[in-house]
Amino acid sequence: MEHTLWIDGRWTAGEIGSRMAVINPADGGTIAEVVDAGRDDVDRAVRAARRAFDDGRWSRLTPAERSLRLWKLADLLESRAAEFARLESLNTGKPYALVSLGADLPFAVDNLRFFAGAARDTHGSRAGEFAPGGYTSISRREPVGVVGQIAPWNYPLMMAVWKLGPALAAGCTTVLKPASLTPLTTLKLAELIAEAGIPDGVVNIITGRSAGQALVEHPDVRMISVTGSTEAGQSIMRTSAASLKRVHLELGGKAPVLVFADADIGKAATKAAIGATFNSGQDCTAATRLYVEEKIRPQMEEALVAAMRSRVIGEPFAETTEMGPMISSGHRDTVQSSVDRAQSAGARILTGGGTPSHCPAGSYFEPTVIADADQRSEIIQREVFGPVITINSFRDEDEAVRLANDVVFGLAASVFTENAGRAMRVSARLEFGTVWVNDHIPLASEFPHGGFKQSGFGKDLSVEAMGDYQVTKHVMIAHD
């Protein structure tokens, strides 16, 4: 199947005619071809978004009018959830029943509905007399303008929604670029955007290997929102500095899981295993470093290994599958190399560490537990982005917090304890944007998601996300 670009409310071929294949990671077969857009294509998309912003066809609608269209988009997506989920699993290898249909699509629909409501939020609006001499000051929250949005391959549709929802609620127009590996559901979303009554040019969708760089460099783009690696974020910040673009970054993670002696060991092991293998571990919030209090280390290690071995690996459309393939053979090889280097450096592999024997085809990797890696080692300090979790010990609360914080990332963490006071103390000291207590991985549309340190800045989810796409204006009116 061949796909084109969505620019100014219509499908259009790329200027240079270059195309690229989209691969099914479960079997390595080609499932579609998409446009490998060039700079001229990006410029056409940005110009369409600029016209749509300048003439006010979206930004000057009332909040209620924008809200209705976002709500309709949510309804349309919900009505076709199975179709979108099936395409998402085909393109990414996600388990269809458990993840694509059971988690990603419901969250995407809920998120659109949340931002449909947020579009009408008047929180922060104010007016009054603050200066002598007869003046009234009004604070206005206005859309930033044209936004360039670059989504990742691990949650293609959901991340597209996480970006579109707040930007559209705020009144911005956008050029959205899905990841080159996983563009299919985002392109399909264009059909629903048009059906929902969102005007032409407000949302433009482009694909291509170099399109992201051209988008970041474009002078008419006022803000760039990216979900990706820390290295990608650093590059985008450098490029954006030339035109002083706003930058909104959700980047890498290396989430610790702290398990104290009073925790429910069975629950902690189960939740950590789910957190480490959900979406094949290809999640910036994935559970990657488990630190357990010394006195329960043997029991926790045994329980974690059993929980990881129990995860059902298989074909994405099998009903019992809990973990599908990785996104590509190249990425699987990268994960394998990380595990091999950890073992060569002296760490012990307790389970996993390679390709599962029952999955000879496709980009599969076993759920893997690595014990006693050095705190300064690569496997502890760098993001693996696969179903791999390390296990180490701590003596007391202070050491647990020190080890957890001892990475450059700060996206997510979790604490397992039955002591409410400890849960409050430790969660306050952890330098991470999300801290779970006695769980790992769930999020809610109402609360912000974003990082500390090199995990980026700016928020997805919540009204804070919409605020990132707005700029405050002071209007001061003289009475005489």
ABEGO torsion letter per residue (X at the ends): XBBBBBBGGBBBBBAAGBBBBBBBAAAGBBABBBBBBBAAAAAAAAAAAAAAAAAGAAAABBAAAAAAAAAAAAAAAAAAAAAAAAAAAAAAGBBAAAAAAAAAAAAAAAAAAAAAAAAABABGBBBEBABBGGBBBBBBBBBAEBBBBBBBAABAAAAAAAAAAAAAAAGBBBBBBBBAABAAAAAAAAAAAAAAGBBBGABBBBBEAAAAAAAAABAABABBBBBBBAAAAAAAAAAAAAAGBBBBBBBBBBBBBBBBAABBAAAAAAAAAAAAABGGGBBAABBABBBBBAAAAAAAAAAAAAAAAABBBBBAABAABABBBBABAAAAAAAAAAAAAAAAAGBBBABEGBBBAABABEBBBBBBBBBGBBAABAAAABBAGBBBBBBBBBABAAAAAAAAABBABBABBBBBBABAAAAAAAAAABBBABBBBGBBGBBBAABBBBBBEAAEBEBBEEAAAAAAABBBBBBBBBAX
